[in-house]
Amino acid sequence: MAAAGDGIRIHRPGLPVFNQATGGETPGADLVLYEGPARVKPAGLAGGTEVQAGEREVRLRDYEVAVPWSATVPPGEVLRPGDEVLVLAAEDPRLAGVTLFVTGRQFSSTASAWRIYAEDREA
């Protein structure tokens, strides 16, 4: 994998937990699947595509996230669509803090990096 100047955390949001004191739900603990170096770059159309989500327009932009080939997830877990990629640090400072949503992954015995496909869901 070429130089990975970005840092990411891939996690699965926890299921909501009922809070007896407030009568509401609070977010459950996230499951961290990977945290470390990566390369995050746009993929597909530069402007993204617009879709209808409920009663509002959402622009979807595709990204490719490359993590080192040696990266692993916790035993018994597998990366799934809907898992989240939080960009912790980036060579492009505008990307830091962005949350991407996993849409797919690619496996290959000849690859130099583990490629994960994600999208930015800008409202």
C-alpha positions in Angstrom: 0.0 0.0 0.0 1.3 3.4 -0.8 2.0 5.8 2.0 -1.0 6.0 4.3 -1.2 9.5 5.6 -4.7 9.3 7.0 -5.8 7.8 10.3 -9.2 6.1 10.7 -11.4 4.2 13.1 -13.8 1.6 11.7 -16.6 0.8 14.2 -20.0 -0.6 14.5 -22.4 1.5 16.5 -23.9 -0.2 19.5 -27.5 -1.0 19.9 -29.5 1.5 21.9 -29.9 0.8 25.6 -33.0 1.6 27.6 -32.3 4.1 30.4 -34.6 3.4 33.4 -33.9 6.8 34.9 -34.8 8.9 31.9 -37.2 6.5 30.2 -35.3 7.0 27.0 -32.7 5.2 25.0 -29.0 5.9 25.1 -26.5 4.8 22.5 -24.8 1.5 23.3 -21.0 1.0 23.2 -19.4 0.9 19.8 -17.5 -2.1 18.6 -14.1 -0.9 17.2 -13.2 -3.1 14.3 -10.0 -1.3 13.3 -8.1 1.8 14.2 -4.9 2.9 12.5 -3.3 4.2 9.3 -5.2 4.3 6.0 -5.5 6.1 2.7 -8.9 7.6 2.0 -9.6 8.8 -1.5 -12.7 9.7 -3.6 -14.0 7.1 -6.0 -16.6 7.5 -8.7 -18.3 10.7 -9.7 -16.8 13.9 -8.3 -20.2 15.5 -7.5 -21.8 12.3 -6.2 -25.3 11.3 -6.8 -28.5 12.8 -5.3 -31.1 10.4 -3.8 -34.3 10.9 -1.9 -34.1 9.9 1.7 -37.4 10.4 3.4 -38.5 13.9 2.6 -35.0 15.3 1.9 -32.4 15.1 -0.8 -29.1 13.5 0.2 -25.9 13.6 -1.9 -23.9 10.3 -1.8 -20.2 10.5 -2.5 -18.2 7.3 -2.9 -14.8 6.7 -1.3 -12.2 4.0 -1.3 -10.5 3.4 2.0 -7.3 1.3 1.8 -5.9 -0.1 5.0 -2.7 -2.2 5.4 -3.0 -5.8 4.2 -2.1 -6.9 7.7 -5.1 -5.2 9.3 -7.4 -7.4 11.2 -10.8 -7.2 12.9 -11.7 -8.7 16.2 -12.1 -12.6 16.2 -15.5 -13.6 15.0 -16.3 -10.3 13.4 -16.5 -9.3 9.8 -16.8 -5.8 8.2 -20.5 -5.2 7.1 -22.3 -2.6 5.2 -23.5 0.1 7.6 -20.3 0.0 9.7 -18.8 3.5 10.1 -15.4 4.8 9.1 -14.5 7.9 11.1 -11.6 9.8 9.6 -9.5 10.8 12.6 -6.7 12.6 10.8 -6.1 13.3 7.1 -3.5 14.9 4.9 -6.5 17.0 3.5 -7.7 18.7 6.7 -11.2 19.0 5.3 -11.6 15.2 5.5 -10.7 15.0 9.2 -13.9 14.4 11.2 -15.9 13.0 8.3 -17.9 9.9 8.9 -18.2 7.5 6.0 -20.6 4.5 5.8 -19.3 1.1 4.6 -21.0 -0.1 1.5 -18.7 -3.0 0.5 -15.2 -4.5 0.7 -12.8 -6.3 -1.6 -10.7 -9.3 -1.0 -7.9 -10.6 -3.2 -4.8 -12.6 -2.6 -2.8 -10.4 -4.9 -3.8 -7.1 -3.4 -1.4 -4.8 -1.6 -4.0 -3.3 0.7 -7.5 -4.2 2.0 -9.9 -2.0 0.1 -13.2 -0.9 1.7 -15.8 1.0 -0.1 -17.8 3.7 1.7 -20.0 6.7 1.1 -20.4 10.1 2.5 -24.1 10.9 3.1 -24.3 14.7 2.9 -27.7 16.1 3.6 
